[in-house]
Amino acid sequence: MKSYNIVVNSNFCTTETAGNANSDKSYYIDWTSIMPQGEYELSFSFISEATDTINVYGNIALLYVDFLSQGNINAVQPKFQATASQFLGMLFPTILHQATDSATLRSEQQSNNPIFLINRPFNNNFRVQILNNANPPVDWVDDATIPNAPAPYVMNLHFKLIKDRSNVVL
């Protein structure tokens, strides 16, 4: 199986989102020049710098990307309904220094279930958000007295080609 790794660094976002908090960044990539059309299994790993303060863990950090419309992801909603979701996975705090509650957010490739896509992403501009588990979700912040947005991060998106459709005529 052929696979593709896309490294997303919050310091290399689009100029339009450079001033945004790390909880809401956009990126540009030409998917067509890198990956063929086809079915993919998507998994990811993620790590942030250790500048977040985690002492209560009152907000669960959830990762969303807006190219997942081709995935079969549904989120339960109030009133017994489910809607399509851009949810990629959960981020887990790792305390690095107990005395200061300094922590990093991380997720290893096996920390979340893989997502199956019916095709590679098409939109060359995509958005990554780190939101909390509130209803409705808002930007995730740490547990500091004056809350901080997520620290700079690097994420690896791992696309494993399951079925090549580059020669299929539609």
Summary of the structure (lengths in Angstrom):
residues: 170
radius of gyration: 16.8
end to end distance: 23.8
largest distance: 60.4
contacts: 468
relative contact order: 0.36
helix: 7%
strand: 46%
